[in-house]
Amino acid sequence: MKFNKLIILSIFLVSLFIFACNTTTNSDQENPDPVLHPEDVFSQEILSQIRSHYGIGDNELEITYIGNHGYLFSTLSKKILIDSLSEIEGGYERTSRVILTMLNEAEFPFNNIDLALTTHSHGDHFNADSAVNFLIANSQTTHLSTNEVDGILQTSSGYNQIQSQSIGITPDPSTRYQTGIAEITVDVIRIDHHLSASGDEHVAFLFSLNGIKILHVGDACKIPAQYEGLGLEGENIDILVAPFGSSCANWTVGTEEENAYDIINQYIKPKHIIVSHLSFETTAAEIEATIDTLEENCPGITFSVFHPTILKQMIYIKEEGSIRVIDKPTS
């Protein structure tokens, strides 16, 4: 009898243990960890849209979002990558391991890239190992950045393999230097990083593809005086890519000395702005509020938004002096 009771008690305890495990499992499924890693953010479902080829017209520019402040600009004959060879660590704000793998394997649409640009050395924009690996795998690509970034590359173990592909140019403060690479004309523009006290070399890039002129300012400061003598207002700039996400760099946040609206309206005068450098935690409501603020302070300008959870391509077409934007299909 005692033996039977012992068996019954054992079965009861085992049943309780199994029930507790199942309850824990179900609870975990009902309340998943909200923290997402880059591989989760850039899911295979979303990436399949990027791998699909929708075709680019003769007069069109396709922009593919990479992450954070990184983009691929593509036409039928030219491709420019910018601020995409970053650190993997650091979560959604960096280029994901999935995208870096695609870049290093030259998987469409990250194949036949002519020019890779880096605005400065910070980890969410640049990483030496990522850059070296990419350039070794893409021997036709030239990398253009500051002398500081080129110097960092020179300390990498693989630099001897990519030395001929790396160019460093750092113009004097508040000046610009024009160069030609792979039949693409690029202006390298020296503007301080918004954390100017850090002393890091920082540049913006101005280039044109299919007659569409793009200015990517990286993490440039919001001090109008630094833009006064650059002559950007006379360049007929079509697209400005500027940071509106991180708190101190956000171009919608200003002080008495910092006024990005004067820079936009007086010293750049773009037709269209890509709202960039957004974090995964940025909500739809916050994005809408940013757009409302920009529309109020920058009349006559249109806007696009790429978000870390909406990795996608968009087509830009210049028609009668204005820019028309077409969201690529999602299926």
Secondary structure, DSSP 8 states (H G I E B T S, - for coil): -HHHHHHHHHHHHHHHHHHHHHHHHHHHHHS------HHHHS-HHHHHHHHS-----TTEEEEEEEETTEEEEE-SS-EEEES-B--STTGGGS--HHHHHHHHTT-TTSSS--EEE-S---TTTB-HHHHHHHHHH-TT-EEEE-HHHHHHHHTSTTHHHHGGGEEE----TT-EEEEEETTEEEEEEE--BSSGGG----EEEEEEETTEEEEE-TTB---GGGTTTS-GGGS---EEEEE-SSTTT-TT---SS--HHHIIIIII--SEEEEE---TT--HHHHHHHHHHHHHHSTT-EEEE--TT---EEEEEEETTEEEEEE----
